[in-house]
Amino acid sequence: MYKQSEKIRLIVAAIAIITFFIGLYTDNYIMRMIAKPIPLLMLISMVKRDTHYGKFIFLGLIFSVMGDVLLEASPELFAFGLISFLIAHINYIIAFFGREKKASLGITALLFVYGGVLYYILYPTLGKLAIPVLFYVIVILSMVWRAFAQRKFDSFALFALVGSLFFVFSDSLIALNKFYMPIDYSRPVIMATYWTAQFLIFSSAFGSALIIKEK
């Protein structure tokens, strides 16, 4: 499935992830800042952009890298990181919507309930971020909604749905840890599930491009 050069890039990504976790364990800011964007940069270099889907997954990964750097750089940049990931999710939504436009109302109700409960828990401590966080919750759950709708598009489309669910888990943990109460060992779990989410979404585009090429 992967060419030799692509395997090397994935190995580089894996080394960067290990380096980041070492930096997290040793509280080494420089190590974390250098390592954090590398995994997604490797994925970005492998995305084929000659289809609507590939182009918007590529853009989503680009804005995700920006969000990675902003969130790691300083807690004061949290709002800007939030905006970067918001734009990333919007690009993913556009990618998914281009594959399937049906409503998929069944999943909508479940997502509405989950989002409502999460926001209810977070709201008392959000302050000035109440509206931005509400908008972010709506957008990321819309991403799951559209990922669910396109899950049967091809043999790799389900990866995008599973990836979107990992994304929701990761971001929910961030929100609970930041606005509700500190959660032990949340940071490594957040990053592990986040990178899993991005790799699965990337894989849905990478695999789809292979199917098109074989045709």
One Martini backbone bead per residue (centre of mass of N, CA, C, O) as a GRO file, in nm:
protein
  215
    1MET     BB    1   0.058   0.062  -0.022
    2TYR     BB    2   0.339   0.168   0.049
    3LYS     BB    3   0.597   0.338  -0.018
    4GLN     BB    4   0.910   0.386   0.080
    5SER     BB    5   0.887   0.696   0.130
    6GLU     BB    6   0.626   0.666   0.305
    7LYS     BB    7   0.743   0.490   0.527
    8ILE     BB    8   0.950   0.695   0.622
    9ARG     BB    9   0.742   0.913   0.706
   10LEU     BB   10   0.604   0.733   0.920
   11ILE     BB   11   0.854   0.695   1.094
   12VAL     BB   12   0.897   0.992   1.156
   13ALA     BB   13   0.625   1.027   1.295
   14ALA     BB   14   0.676   0.817   1.521
   15ILE     BB   15   0.927   0.954   1.639
   16ALA     BB   16   0.784   1.221   1.709
   17ILE     BB   17   0.583   1.102   1.908
   18ILE     BB   18   0.788   0.990   2.105
   19THR     BB   19   0.927   1.261   2.157
   20PHE     BB   20   0.683   1.405   2.274
   21PHE     BB   21   0.639   1.212   2.517
   22ILE     BB   22   0.911   1.272   2.641
   23GLY     BB   23   0.859   1.577   2.672
   24LEU     BB   24   0.616   1.534   2.857
   25TYR     BB   25   0.760   1.372   3.085
   26THR     BB   26   1.007   1.602   3.108
   27ASP     BB   27   0.912   1.893   3.046
   28ASN     BB   28   0.989   1.964   2.727
   29TYR     BB   29   0.918   2.222   2.530
   30ILE     BB   30   1.102   2.203   2.279
   31MET     BB   31   1.045   1.910   2.207
   32ARG     BB   32   0.741   1.949   2.162
   33MET     BB   33   0.747   2.176   1.945
   34ILE     BB   34   0.906   2.014   1.734
   35ALA     BB   35   0.735   1.737   1.724
   36LYS     BB   36   0.423   1.794   1.690
   37PRO     BB   37   0.398   1.870   1.367
   38ILE     BB   38   0.529   1.625   1.212
   39PRO     BB   39   0.310   1.407   1.167
   40LEU     BB   40   0.125   1.589   0.983
   41LEU     BB   41   0.338   1.668   0.773
   42MET     BB   42   0.367   1.379   0.666
   43LEU     BB   43   0.073   1.347   0.575
   44ILE     BB   44   0.055   1.590   0.388
   45SER     BB   45   0.282   1.479   0.187
   46MET     BB   46   0.065   1.224   0.104
   47VAL     BB   47  -0.161   1.386  -0.011
   48LYS     BB   48  -0.400   1.377  -0.253
   49ARG     BB   49  -0.521   1.675  -0.461
   50ASP     BB   50  -0.712   1.559  -0.725
   51THR     BB   51  -0.956   1.586  -0.525
   52HIS     BB   52  -1.198   1.700  -0.330
   53TYR     BB   53  -1.127   1.529  -0.085
   54GLY     BB   54  -0.818   1.566  -0.073
   55LYS     BB   55  -0.813   1.877  -0.055
   56PHE     BB   56  -0.978   1.902   0.225
   57ILE     BB   57  -0.798   1.723   0.393
   58PHE     BB   58  -0.546   1.888   0.356
   59LEU     BB   59  -0.659   2.150   0.486
   60GLY     BB   60  -0.727   2.025   0.759
   61LEU     BB   61  -0.429   1.955   0.828
   62ILE     BB   62  -0.312   2.237   0.815
   63PHE     BB   63  -0.492   2.363   1.046
   64SER     BB   64  -0.402   2.156   1.257
   65VAL     BB   65  -0.108   2.242   1.278
   66MET     BB   66  -0.168   2.524   1.375
   67GLY     BB   67  -0.314   2.430   1.632
   68ASP     BB   68  -0.082   2.276   1.758
   69VAL     BB   69   0.113   2.516   1.794
   70LEU     BB   70  -0.071   2.708   1.956
   71LEU     BB   71  -0.136   2.515   2.200
   72GLU     BB   72   0.171   2.469   2.277
   73ALA     BB   73   0.287   2.756   2.313
   74SER     BB   74   0.007   2.873   2.464
   75PRO     BB   75  -0.269   2.926   2.662
   76GLU     BB   76  -0.329   3.216   2.529
   77LEU     BB   77  -0.387   3.053   2.234
   78PHE     BB   78  -0.652   2.888   2.247
   79ALA     BB   79  -0.851   3.044   2.061
   80PHE     BB   80  -0.674   3.013   1.803
   81GLY     BB   81  -0.672   2.706   1.806
   82LEU     BB   82  -0.977   2.674   1.785
   83ILE     BB   83  -1.003   2.808   1.507
   84SER     BB   84  -0.822   2.616   1.349
   85PHE     BB   85  -0.996   2.360   1.409
   86LEU     BB   86  -1.255   2.467   1.296
   87ILE     BB   87  -1.151   2.487   1.004
   88ALA     BB   88  -1.074   2.193   0.978
   89HIS     BB   89  -1.364   2.079   1.015
   90ILE     BB   90  -1.489   2.225   0.776
   91ASN     BB   91  -1.317   2.078   0.564
   92TYR     BB   92  -1.418   1.796   0.636
   93ILE     BB   93  -1.714   1.848   0.577
   94ILE     BB   94  -1.677   1.914   0.278
   95ALA     BB   95  -1.559   1.642   0.205
   96PHE     BB   96  -1.801   1.464   0.300
   97PHE     BB   97  -2.030   1.614   0.143
   98GLY     BB   98  -1.913   1.539  -0.145
   99ARG     BB   99  -2.012   1.228  -0.106
  100GLU     BB  100  -2.270   1.303   0.095
  101LYS     BB  101  -2.616   1.459   0.124
  102LYS     BB  102  -2.759   1.318   0.325
  103ALA     BB  103  -2.899   1.352   0.642
  104SER     BB  104  -2.894   1.145   0.877
  105LEU     BB  105  -3.100   1.169   1.138
  106GLY     BB  106  -3.035   0.956   1.355
  107ILE     BB  107  -2.751   1.068   1.448
  108THR     BB  108  -2.836   1.356   1.525
  109ALA     BB  109  -2.971   1.300   1.799
  110LEU     BB  110  -2.721   1.185   1.944
  111LEU     BB  111  -2.540   1.435   1.906
  112PHE     BB  112  -2.725   1.638   2.049
  113VAL     BB  113  -2.716   1.506   2.325
  114TYR     BB  114  -2.414   1.507   2.371
  115GLY     BB  115  -2.364   1.812   2.328
  116GLY     BB  116  -2.561   1.912   2.549
  117VAL     BB  117  -2.429   1.776   2.793
  118LEU     BB  118  -2.144   1.892   2.763
  119TYR     BB  119  -2.224   2.194   2.768
  120TYR     BB  120  -2.364   2.191   3.043
  121ILE     BB  121  -2.104   2.121   3.202
  122LEU     BB  122  -1.920   2.369   3.091
  123TYR     BB  123  -2.064   2.651   3.106
  124PRO     BB  124  -1.995   2.776   3.400
  125THR     BB  125  -1.663   2.806   3.294
  126LEU     BB  126  -1.640   2.970   3.010
  127GLY     BB  127  -1.745   3.249   2.967
  128LYS     BB  128  -1.622   3.403   2.684
  129LEU     BB  129  -1.626   3.095   2.550
  130ALA     BB  130  -1.921   3.002   2.509
  131ILE     BB  131  -1.969   3.054   2.203
  132PRO     BB  132  -1.719   2.922   2.071
  133VAL     BB  133  -1.773   2.638   2.196
  134LEU     BB  134  -2.050   2.593   2.077
  135PHE     BB  135  -1.961   2.610   1.783
  136TYR     BB  136  -1.754   2.379   1.801
  137VAL     BB  137  -1.948   2.153   1.879
  138ILE     BB  138  -2.123   2.172   1.627
  139VAL     BB  139  -1.898   2.121   1.416
  140ILE     BB  140  -1.778   1.847   1.516
  141LEU     BB  141  -2.056   1.698   1.500
  142SER     BB  142  -2.093   1.752   1.198
  143MET     BB  143  -1.856   1.581   1.113
  144VAL     BB  144  -1.972   1.314   1.209
  145TRP     BB  145  -2.230   1.323   1.045
  146ARG     BB  146  -2.081   1.322   0.764
  147ALA     BB  147  -1.910   1.070   0.811
  148PHE     BB  148  -2.152   0.881   0.836
  149ALA     BB  149  -2.283   0.931   0.553
  150GLN     BB  150  -1.992   0.828   0.399
  151ARG     BB  151  -1.915   0.526   0.504
  152LYS     BB  152  -1.996   0.379   0.198
  153PHE     BB  153  -1.829   0.488  -0.043
  154ASP     BB  154  -1.584   0.305   0.053
  155SER     BB  155  -1.337   0.100   0.198
  156PHE     BB  156  -1.225   0.384   0.359
  157ALA     BB  157  -1.461   0.559   0.487
  158LEU     BB  158  -1.474   0.446   0.782
  159PHE     BB  159  -1.221   0.587   0.888
  160ALA     BB  160  -1.349   0.870   0.915
  161LEU     BB  161  -1.553   0.800   1.132
  162VAL     BB  162  -1.359   0.694   1.347
  163GLY     BB  163  -1.186   0.951   1.354
  164SER     BB  164  -1.414   1.146   1.447
  165LEU     BB  165  -1.457   1.001   1.721
  166PHE     BB  166  -1.174   1.046   1.831
  167PHE     BB  167  -1.193   1.353   1.820
  168VAL     BB  168  -1.421   1.387   2.022
  169PHE     BB  169  -1.280   1.256   2.256
  170SER     BB  170  -1.033   1.440   2.270
  171ASP     BB  171  -1.191   1.717   2.293
  172SER     BB  172  -1.354   1.644   2.544
  173LEU     BB  173  -1.109   1.609   2.729
  174ILE     BB  174  -1.004   1.892   2.704
  175ALA     BB  175  -1.258   2.037   2.812
  176LEU     BB  176  -1.278   1.895   3.089
  177ASN     BB  177  -0.989   1.963   3.187
  178LYS     BB  178  -1.015   2.284   3.152
  179PHE     BB  179  -1.341   2.344   3.260
  180TYR     BB  180  -1.400   2.127   3.497
  181MET     BB  181  -1.150   1.903   3.546
  182PRO     BB  182  -0.884   1.749   3.636
  183ILE     BB  183  -0.709   1.489   3.448
  184ASP     BB  184  -0.544   1.219   3.472
  185TYR     BB  185  -0.348   1.167   3.199
  186SER     BB  186  -0.478   1.333   2.958
  187ARG     BB  187  -0.259   1.417   2.754
  188PRO     BB  188  -0.174   1.141   2.629
  189VAL     BB  189  -0.463   1.064   2.544
  190ILE     BB  190  -0.523   1.301   2.364
  191MET     BB  191  -0.285   1.256   2.161
  192ALA     BB  192  -0.341   0.964   2.080
  193THR     BB  193  -0.634   1.015   1.972
  194TYR     BB  194  -0.565   1.241   1.776
  195TRP     BB  195  -0.364   1.089   1.590
  196THR     BB  196  -0.563   0.869   1.518
  197ALA     BB  197  -0.770   1.049   1.381
  198GLN     BB  198  -0.585   1.169   1.160
  199PHE     BB  199  -0.494   0.901   1.033
  200LEU     BB  200  -0.776   0.802   0.949
  201ILE     BB  201  -0.852   1.039   0.770
  202PHE     BB  202  -0.612   1.016   0.586
  203SER     BB  203  -0.666   0.716   0.497
  204SER     BB  204  -0.928   0.778   0.342
  205ALA     BB  205  -0.771   0.940   0.121
  206PHE     BB  206  -0.539   0.753   0.044
  207GLY     BB  207  -0.712   0.502  -0.031
  208SER     BB  208  -0.897   0.639  -0.240
  209ALA     BB  209  -0.667   0.710  -0.440
  210LEU     BB  210  -0.593   0.414  -0.502
  211ILE     BB  211  -0.862   0.329  -0.624
  212ILE     BB  212  -0.861   0.533  -0.857
  213LYS     BB  213  -0.590   0.441  -0.981
  214GLU     BB  214  -0.681   0.143  -1.045
  215LYS     BB  215  -0.913   0.245  -1.248
   0.00000   0.00000   0.00000
